[in-house]
Amino acid sequence: MFEPKRQSGGVVLCGGKSSRMGQPKHSLPIGDELLLQRVCRILAEIVSPIIVVAAVDQDLPPLPDSIRIVRDEFDSLGPLAGIATGLAALQADCDSAFVTSCDVPLLKPEFVRAIIEKLGSHDVAVPSDGKYDHVLAAAYRTNLGLTARELLTAGQRRPLRLIESSNSLRIPVNDLRQADPNLDSLRNANTQEEYEAILKLL
C-alpha cells in the first residue's frame, strides 16, 4: 500500500554554553522577540513539528504550545548530541528534519525549503563551501538519530562523522543563492560583534 511522504520537521539546538557571546544567545532580543522565538517562528513557516533541544537545566523564553521542548540526553557533548536527541524525538512523526542552531536570526524560509527539496533519496543534505560543511543548516533523515547515538557511544563527538558515515549530499553554497542571495541563513550571531552587525542589517 502506498504511504505518502510525511512532512519534514525541524530541530533547533539551543543547549550550548554561549561562551563567546558571554550570555545566553537564545534570549538575545531581536526586535520585539527573542532570538530563539524568532528562529522557531521562521522555521514554522516551512516545517512541523518543531523540536527545541535544550540543556537539562536551561531556562527558555516562552514559546508557542506547538513547539516541543526536549532536554539533551547527553550532557556537554556538543551539537552531535543535540542532533541525536532531536532526530530521535521526531522519528515517529517525520521522515526528515531541518536542523539549525538558535543563533541564525537571518534564516530564510526559502533557504530551508531549498535544502529539504534537495534531500531527495539521500540521508543528509548539507550546505558546503568546499572547506566547511554547515552541519547546523542541514536536512537529515530522522532515523539517523540512532547512528548519531552510536557515534557518541564510540567517543565520536563531531557532527562531521555523521555526515561522513551516511549517504550525504554536499550542496555547494552557491547553488543556494537563488533562495538566499547573500547566504544570510548561514550567518551566526556567535559574538557580541556579530550580533550587533546583524541588528544593523535588520
TILO-263978 format. One line per 2 residues: number of its first residue (from 1); for each residue x, y, z of N, C-alpha, C, O. Coordinates in steps of 0.001 Angstrom, whole numbers, plus 500000, padded with zeros to 6 digits. Layout:
<rs>
NUM	X Y Z X Y Z X Y Z X Y Z | ...
</rs>
This chain:
<rs>
1	500843 498795 500000 500000 500000 500000 500876 501252 500000 501838 501348 500762 | 500533 502203 499143 501328 503431 499046 501186 504271 500311 500080 504528 500788
3	502329 504690 500840 502318 505553 502025 502854 506929 501640 504015 507034 501243 | 502057 507975 501742 502519 509309 501338 503689 509771 502185 503794 509458 503371
5	504558 510519 501542 505722 511043 502244 505279 512009 503346 504464 512902 503113 | 505815 511820 504520 505447 512678 505642 506206 514005 505587 507320 514079 505069
7	505597 515016 506117 506198 516345 506116 507467 516372 506956 507604 515616 507918 | 508389 517244 506585 509618 517402 507354 509358 518178 508631 508516 519076 508669
9	510086 517825 509670 510037 518560 510918 511254 519465 511064 512037 519631 510129 | 511397 520038 512235 512527 520929 512492 513136 520669 513856 512438 520304 514802
11	514430 520858 513947 515154 520722 515208 515969 521988 515422 516743 522391 514554 | 515792 522615 516583 516540 523820 516939 517387 523500 518166 516860 523155 519223
13	518704 523619 518015 519614 523347 519128 519903 524636 519883 520318 525629 519285 | 519685 524627 521190 519965 525840 521969 520648 525517 523295 520634 526340 524211
15	521244 524333 523410 521847 523918 524674 523308 524274 524843 523944 523860 525813 | 523852 525048 523897 525262 525430 524002 525513 526398 525145 524582 526963 525719
17	526791 526580 525463 527147 527413 526619 527290 528891 526273 527435 529719 527172 | 527252 529243 524974 527345 530655 524538 528573 531344 525119 528512 532509 525513
19	529688 530619 525171 530884 531157 525825 531443 532377 525102 531941 533300 525746 | 531367 532393 523765 531914 533539 523032 531018 534768 523140 531497 535899 523054
21	529719 534547 523329 528804 535677 523467 528840 536252 524873 528662 537456 525058 | 529071 535393 525872 529122 535860 527254 527767 535926 527932 527671 536308 529098
23	526719 535558 527209 525360 535497 527758 524557 534538 526884 524954 534284 525747 | 523448 534000 527373 522688 533029 526581 522201 533617 525256 521449 534592 525239
25	522632 533021 524158 522266 533547 522849 520773 533436 522578 520189 534311 521938 | 520157 532369 523061 518759 532139 522712 517825 533214 523254 516688 533329 522796
27	518288 534006 524228 517442 535048 524819 517846 536457 524399 517382 537430 524993 | 518690 536582 523398 519054 537909 522903 517856 538541 522196 517171 537866 521427
29	517594 539823 522445 516461 540470 521786 516729 540761 520316 517796 541249 519945 | 515739 540451 519490 515758 540773 518062 514416 541427 517752 513410 540738 517582
31	514403 542751 517679 513130 543438 517501 512248 543213 518718 512679 543431 519851 | 511013 542775 518487 510084 542580 519592 510010 541121 520042 509059 540722 520714
33	511006 540337 519673 511050 538941 520105 512482 538564 520467 513412 539337 520241 | 512649 537384 521023 513977 536896 521379 514473 535941 520295 513697 535430 519487
35	515785 535716 520300 516408 535005 519187 515806 533616 518971 515503 533253 517834 | 515628 532841 520026 515047 531510 519873 513624 531593 519344 513226 530793 518497
37	512860 532552 519837 511488 532732 519368 511462 533041 517870 510618 532530 517134 | 512390 533880 517438 512448 534269 516027 512770 533073 515135 512105 532845 514124
39	513795 532315 515518 514199 531169 514697 513063 530148 514613 512799 529605 513541 | 512393 529885 515730 511266 528949 515722 510124 529459 514844 509503 528682 514118
41	509851 530745 514908 508770 531321 514096 509071 531180 512605 508198 530796 511827 | 510300 531489 512210 510685 531385 510797 510621 529930 510337 510090 529630 509268
43	511163 529038 511149 511199 527621 510780 509789 527056 510640 509537 526200 509792 | 508865 527542 511484 507488 527037 511476 506745 527382 510183 505688 526813 509909
45	507285 528304 509390 506664 528608 508107 506834 527471 507114 506096 527387 506132 | 507814 526583 507367 508154 525538 506399 507957 524140 506957 507524 523249 506227
47	508265 523919 508240 508274 522564 508786 507386 522440 510025 507070 523427 510690 | 506997 521205 510310 506192 520915 511502 506214 519398 511727 506133 518623 510774
49	506322 518985 512994 506504 519789 514208 507945 520257 514373 508841 519871 513622 | 508135 521104 515384 509464 521626 515695 509852 521181 517103 509074 521293 518050
51	511075 520675 517208 511645 520263 518481 512745 521254 518870 513631 521541 518064 | 512696 521769 520078 513791 522568 520628 514560 521673 521603 513992 521150 522562
53	515852 521507 521344 516698 520688 522210 517466 521622 523139 518281 522427 522690 | 517199 521505 524432 517806 522385 525432 518611 521569 526433 518407 520363 526574
55	519519 522232 527117 520277 521582 528184 519338 521251 529348 518240 521798 529450 | 519780 520365 530203 518915 519833 531261 518317 520928 532134 517115 520915 532401
57	519125 521862 532576 518643 522896 533500 518484 524259 532835 518423 525278 533524 | 518418 524291 531525 518391 525553 530796 517007 526205 530842 515991 525553 530599
59	516988 527501 531157 515744 528275 531119 515509 528777 529705 516429 529268 529051 | 514276 528652 529237 513934 529075 527883 512870 530160 527919 512056 530201 528841
61	512871 531042 526918 511800 532040 526832 510492 531370 526437 510499 530230 525974 | 509372 532060 526611 508080 531484 526216 508058 531137 524727 508538 531902 523890
63	507493 529971 524416 507381 529509 523039 505945 529057 522787 505232 528719 523731 | 505516 529046 521532 504155 528570 521229 503945 527137 521722 504894 526359 521812
65	502714 526801 522033 502399 525458 522524 502745 524377 521512 502950 523220 521880 | 502809 524749 520246 503110 523769 519199 504576 523334 519209 504919 522300 518635
67	505433 524110 519850 506863 523781 519914 507094 522775 521038 506689 523004 522178 | 507739 521670 520713 508039 520659 521722 509471 520856 522237 510405 521013 521450
69	509627 520846 523543 510940 521027 524165 511411 519683 524713 510702 519031 525481 | 512602 519279 524315 513202 518068 524867 514554 518442 525461 515225 519359 524988
71	514928 517735 526477 516196 518009 527147 517288 517085 526630 517051 515902 526387 | 518480 517632 526465 519613 516894 525917 519872 515628 526720 520015 515670 527942
73	519930 514499 526017 520196 513232 526686 521664 513077 527067 522002 512296 527956 | 522530 513822 526393 523970 513702 526592 524502 515051 527060 524511 516012 526290
75	524933 515133 528284 525355 516406 528866 526710 516843 528329 527684 516094 528398 | 526767 518066 527791 528024 518709 527392 528814 517916 526356 530044 517890 526396
77	528104 517266 525422 528799 516531 524364 528690 517227 523009 529048 516644 521986 | 528201 518460 522991 528218 519236 521765 527032 519006 520840 526069 518332 521206
79	527110 519573 519632 525953 519570 518726 525545 518191 518232 524361 517978 517975 | 526472 517239 518087 526065 515912 517638 525079 515295 518630 524137 514609 518235
81	525304 515545 519913 524376 515036 520933 523000 515673 520770 521983 514991 520903 | 522958 516963 520485 521681 517639 520263 520978 517126 519015 519757 516967 518999
83	521760 516867 517969 521187 516309 516741 520573 514942 517032 519461 514652 516590 | 521303 514093 517782 520810 512760 518118 519493 512843 518874 518547 512119 518562
85	519430 513721 519863 518220 513869 520677 517052 514390 519851 515936 513880 519955 | 517305 515397 519038 516244 515995 518239 515691 515058 517179 514475 514963 517013
87	516564 514364 516461 516105 513445 515420 515305 512297 516029 514279 511892 515481 | 515773 511776 517161 515052 510683 517820 513655 511127 518254 512698 510358 518165
89	513546 512373 518725 512249 512882 519185 511261 513066 518041 510050 513071 518261 | 511772 513217 516817 510901 513454 515659 510616 512207 514841 509745 512233 513973
91	511323 511125 515094 511268 509983 514189 509866 509424 514021 509514 508964 512934 | 509064 509453 515064 507703 508915 514965 506796 509789 514099 505762 509325 513619
93	507174 511039 513899 506315 511986 513188 506765 512310 511774 505937 512602 510913 | 508079 512261 511523 508623 512757 510268 509726 511847 509745 510429 511195 510517
95	509864 511812 508429 510964 511084 507804 512255 511890 507820 513349 511324 507820 | 512124 513226 507834 513300 514087 507754 513090 515326 508617 511978 515626 509052
97	514189 516033 508849 514119 517243 509666 515211 518212 509253 516330 517808 508937 | 514877 519484 509257 515887 520525 509085 516435 520859 510459 515678 521172 511378
99	517751 520791 510597 518404 521032 511886 519147 522360 511834 519916 522620 510908 | 518908 523192 512835 519544 524504 512889 519948 524834 514317 519431 524261 515276
101	520868 525755 514437 521185 526326 515743 520180 527427 516030 519361 527763 515176 | 520241 527991 517235 519276 529023 517622 519797 530429 517346 519123 531408 517666
103	520990 530543 516754 521634 531862 516633 521719 532337 515181 522709 532947 514777 | 520663 532048 514397 520650 532452 512987 519414 533318 512723 518456 532855 512105
105	519431 534564 513183 518249 535427 513054 517894 535779 511620 516778 536231 511361 | 518823 535583 510671 518555 535911 509275 518140 534688 508459 518125 534738 507229
107	517805 533594 509137 517342 532382 508469 516136 532699 507585 515208 533393 508000 | 516168 532175 506357 515094 532445 505402 514310 531160 505116 514909 530109 504889
109	512977 531238 505124 512167 530057 504825 512520 529428 503482 512514 528205 503342 | 512829 530271 502493 513160 529749 501160 514433 528901 501194 514559 527929 500449
111	515368 529275 502060 516616 528525 502223 516318 527149 502818 516837 526136 502348 | 515489 527123 503841 515105 525856 504478 514427 524945 503464 514749 523761 503365
113	513492 525504 502717 512760 524705 501729 513707 524147 500667 513580 522988 500270 | 514644 524956 500210 515572 524518 499162 516403 523324 499618 516613 522386 498849
115	516870 523350 500845 517691 522243 501344 516863 520979 501499 517317 519892 501140 | 515656 521109 502029 514791 519933 502183 514464 519323 500824 514427 518101 500685
117	514228 520168 499824 513908 519663 498489 515085 518933 497859 514890 518016 497062 | 516308 519330 498209 517498 518689 497654 517833 517363 498344 518681 516612 497863
119	517176 517078 499459 517489 515848 500191 517248 514620 499321 518052 513688 499329 | 516150 514611 498575 515889 513517 497649 515973 512158 498326 515308 511908 499332
121	516803 511278 497758 516972 509929 498305 518149 509831 499266 518504 508736 499703 | 518754 510967 499598 519916 510974 500483 519496 510920 501951 518337 511149 502295
123	520461 510615 502794 520240 510633 504240 520448 512031 504821 519811 512413 505803 | 521348 512782 504198 521685 514130 504666 521865 515030 503455 522426 514607 502444
125	521396 516266 503547 521701 517308 502564 522284 518477 503333 521598 519106 504138 | 523568 518768 503079 524280 519752 503893 524967 520789 503000 525685 520415 502073
127	524762 522077 503261 525488 523106 502505 526981 523017 502774 527406 522783 503906 | 527771 523206 501725 529217 523117 501869 529883 524171 500998 529481 524400 499857
129	530914 524812 501558 531662 525791 500764 532973 525198 500240 533844 525927 499766 | 533103 523888 500328 534313 523217 499873 535305 522953 500983 536089 522007 500917
131	535268 523792 502002 536158 523624 503153 535380 523304 504423 535889 522636 505323 | 534156 523782 504487 533366 523666 505711 531964 523194 505379 531306 523746 504497
133	531507 522169 506090 530135 521689 505961 529277 522335 507049 529610 522262 508232 | 528187 522958 506649 527307 523657 507596 526318 522649 508179 525158 522578 507771
135	526809 521874 509145 526033 520747 509687 524821 521205 510485 523906 520414 510713 | 524794 522466 510916 523633 523001 511628 522810 523909 510726 522206 524884 511173
137	522803 523563 509445 521909 524211 508475 521581 523166 507421 521612 523445 506222 | 521264 521956 507882 521160 520800 507004 519884 520020 507256 519250 520159 508302
139	519514 519192 506277 518374 518289 506409 518874 516872 506645 519789 516407 505966 | 518272 516191 507607 518681 514840 507988 517469 513913 507995 516359 514337 508315
141	517687 512648 507641 516676 511635 507899 516597 511421 509412 517621 511337 510089 | 515392 511336 509924 515250 511230 511377 515781 509905 511922 516126 509817 513101
143	515849 508868 511072 516379 507595 511575 517882 507646 511838 518449 506690 512366 | 518532 508757 511472 519958 508918 511782 520191 509219 513261 521335 509256 513712
145	519117 509435 514014 519288 509628 515452 520012 508453 516084 520840 508635 516976 | 519702 507243 515622 520356 506047 516150 521828 506025 515780 522672 505698 516615
147	522149 506370 514537 523547 506410 514107 524334 507435 514920 525473 507184 515316 | 523719 508585 515164 524381 509624 515955 524658 509134 517369 525721 509412 517925
149	523713 508409 517953 523912 507845 519289 525078 506857 519301 525892 506852 520224 | 525146 506021 518264 526220 505034 518183 527586 505721 518084 528561 505271 518686
151	527644 506801 517328 528893 507559 517221 529300 508131 518579 530465 508053 518969 | 528339 508699 519288 528627 509267 520607 529114 508194 521574 530048 508420 522344
153	528480 507034 521531 528874 505927 522404 530300 505472 522098 531033 505029 522983 | 530676 505593 520815 532030 505204 520398 533055 506312 520640 534222 506171 520275
155	532618 507410 521253 533535 508505 521552 533694 509524 520443 534549 510406 520524 | 532873 509409 519400 532911 510362 518290 531912 511487 518561 530715 511238 518704
157	532406 512724 518631 531531 513836 519003 531329 514857 517888 530541 515789 518048 | 532016 514702 516777 531920 515701 515704 530758 515366 514767 530666 514237 514284
159	529873 516326 514502 528781 516076 513557 529273 515635 512184 528564 514927 511470 | 530480 516046 511811 531024 515661 510509 531110 514149 510368 530997 513626 509259
161	531306 513443 511467 531374 511979 511403 530028 511402 510971 529992 510378 510289 | 528926 512039 511354 527607 511590 510923 527442 511812 509425 526864 510978 508728
163	527952 512936 508933 527902 513233 507504 528700 512196 506726 528243 511673 505710 | 529897 511910 507221 530809 511013 506506 530332 509559 506518 530660 508791 505614
165	529569 509184 507529 529130 507797 507649 527747 507561 507042 527187 506471 507167 | 527198 508585 506384 525850 508487 505821 525879 508755 504322 526883 509219 503780
167	524771 508458 503665 524608 508772 502248 524280 510255 502134 523114 510649 502100 | 525324 511064 502076 525174 512517 502202 525355 513235 500877 526160 512838 500035
169	524588 514302 500717 524716 515198 499580 525285 516519 500082 524666 517193 500906 | 526455 516887 499591 527025 518198 499904 526554 519189 498838 526823 519015 497650
171	525856 520220 499280 525299 521205 498360 526238 522405 498298 526436 523068 499316 | 526821 522708 497139 527638 523923 497047 526812 525142 497451 525697 525332 496965
173	527361 525961 498336 526565 527080 498856 526082 528006 497740 525027 528627 497872 | 526838 528108 496646 526406 528977 495559 525124 528476 494904 524398 529254 494286
175	524841 527177 495036 523601 526633 494482 522384 527058 495299 521247 526847 494877 | 522618 527654 496463 521523 528070 497335 521248 529568 497245 520371 530084 497938
177	521992 530259 496397 521843 531719 496331 520534 532150 495687 520088 533277 495900 | 519917 531285 494910 518611 531651 494358 517591 531783 495483 516694 532624 495423
179	517733 530945 496512 516824 531005 497660 517248 532068 498658 516407 532658 499336 | 518542 532313 498752 519090 533243 499745 520328 533903 499136 521447 533435 499349
181	520133 534990 498378 521220 535566 497573 522504 535858 498340 523595 535651 497809 | 522395 536328 499564 523587 536673 500347 523974 535583 501342 524888 535766 502146
183	523280 534453 501287 523523 533336 502211 523438 533793 503671 524193 533336 504528 | 522504 534703 503925 522327 535213 505288 521890 534119 506262 522113 534227 507468
185	521265 533065 505731 520804 531970 506597 521961 531249 507269 521763 530548 508261 | 523165 531415 506741 524352 530776 507316 525108 531717 508247 526199 531391 508716
187	524535 532867 508509 525229 533884 509320 524837 533744 510785 523687 533976 511156 | 525801 533365 511608 525553 533142 513032 525865 534374 513865 526703 535197 513498
189	525175 534485 514997 525477 535509 515991 526221 534842 517141 525647 534573 518196 | 527505 534580 516922 528306 533880 517933 528952 534822 518947 529214 534441 520088
191	529203 536051 518513 529873 537025 519370 529033 538291 519453 528097 538481 518676 | 529375 539150 520401 528665 540416 520535 528786 541248 519264 527832 541911 518857
193	529960 541211 518639 530189 541987 517417 529308 541473 516277 528721 542258 515531 | 529223 540148 516152 528379 539582 515102 526902 539891 515344 526154 540178 514409
195	526505 539829 516588 525122 540141 516956 524778 541593 516613 523724 541866 516038 | 525660 542510 516963 525413 543920 516676 525379 544200 515178 524603 545037 514717
197	526223 543499 514417 526235 543675 512968 524920 543194 512353 524404 543813 511423 | 524382 542091 512875 523113 541574 512383 521966 542521 512739 521056 542725 511935
199	522008 543096 513938 520973 544055 514325 520929 545239 513354 519856 545746 513027 | 522090 545665 512906 522148 546785 511961 521512 546397 510633 520840 547212 510001
201	521726 545148 510207 521118 544688 508958 519603 544643 509067 518894 544938 508105 | 519116 544277 510231 517672 544163 510423 517014 545521 510577 515798 545601 510747
</rs>
